[in-house]
């Protein structure tokens, strides 16, 4: 039985699948939920790549909005959830967060990708399985609309 679940949410359809399935599982098991939102680039990386600071601010606001949306949705479904926003490598952050929080299940969404995209991301998927300190549930399928 799972008691402590980490939900990885990015506001996409795949993230909504993970949120919905993870919430259903947490609810049925009475598990505590943690929500992790990850912005792939750090503020320094974004500032170097983008023409002005407004893009960095917009990306950060969007990430905070996604995190808030997920936490609010969980709370509206009677789950007490803590949220965390991090910047950088998703695999490293998911594994580190899972260890730090002592979770016994990580829930991630699956995105259907082209053959090239799968090849380019294959190492990332394998790395998560290698680094994860616990079981991983990959949510696949249609999600109910998750809106706060």
Residue pairs with C-beta under 8 A, 6 or more apart in sequence:
1 29
2 25
2 26
2 29
2 31
2 104
2 105
2 135
3 29
3 30
3 31
3 32
3 104
4 31
4 32
4 34
4 101
4 102
4 103
4 104
4 105
5 22
5 25
5 26
5 31
5 32
5 33
5 34
5 103
5 104
5 105
5 106
5 107
6 33
6 34
6 36
6 94
6 97
6 98
6 101
6 103
6 105
6 106
6 107
7 18
7 19
7 22
7 23
7 26
7 33
7 34
7 35
7 36
7 70
7 74
7 81
7 107
8 15
8 18
8 36
8 38
8 90
8 94
8 106
8 107
8 108
8 109
9 15
9 16
9 18
9 19
9 35
9 36
9 37
9 66
9 67
9 70
10 37
10 38
10 66
10 109
11 66
11 69
11 70
12 109
12 111
13 109
13 143
14 108
14 109
14 110
14 111
14 139
15 66
15 70
15 109
16 109
16 143
16 144
16 145
16 146
17 109
17 110
17 139
17 140
17 141
17 142
17 143
18 107
18 108
18 109
18 139
19 35
19 70
19 73
19 74
19 107
19 109
19 143
19 146
20 139
20 143
20 144
20 146
21 107
21 137
21 139
22 33
22 107
22 137
22 139
23 33
23 73
23 74
23 77
23 79
25 31
25 105
25 107
25 137
26 32
26 33
26 79
27 77
27 78
27 79
31 105
32 80
33 74
33 79
33 80
33 81
33 82
34 81
34 82
34 83
34 84
34 97
34 101
34 103
35 67
35 70
35 71
35 74
35 81
35 82
35 83
35 84
36 83
36 84
36 86
36 93
36 94
36 97
37 63
37 66
37 67
37 70
37 83
37 84
37 85
37 86
38 85
38 86
38 87
38 88
38 90
38 93
38 94
39 59
39 60
39 63
39 85
39 86
39 87
39 88
40 87
40 88
40 89
40 90
41 49
41 59
41 87
41 88
42 87
42 88
43 56
43 60
43 87
46 55
46 56
46 59
47 53
47 56
50 56
63 85
64 85
67 83
67 84
67 85
68 83
68 148
69 146
69 147
69 148
70 81
70 83
70 146
71 81
71 82
71 83
72 148
73 146
73 147
73 148
74 81
75 81
76 148
84 97
86 93
86 97
90 124
90 128
91 124
91 127
91 128
91 131
92 131
94 106
94 108
94 128
94 131
94 132
95 128
95 131
95 132
95 133
97 103
98 106
98 132
98 133
98 134
99 133
103 133
103 134
104 134
104 135
105 134
105 135
105 136
105 137
106 128
106 132
106 134
106 135
106 136
106 137
107 136
107 137
107 139
108 128
108 136
108 137
108 138
108 139
109 138
109 139
110 138
110 139
110 140
113 121
128 136
129 136
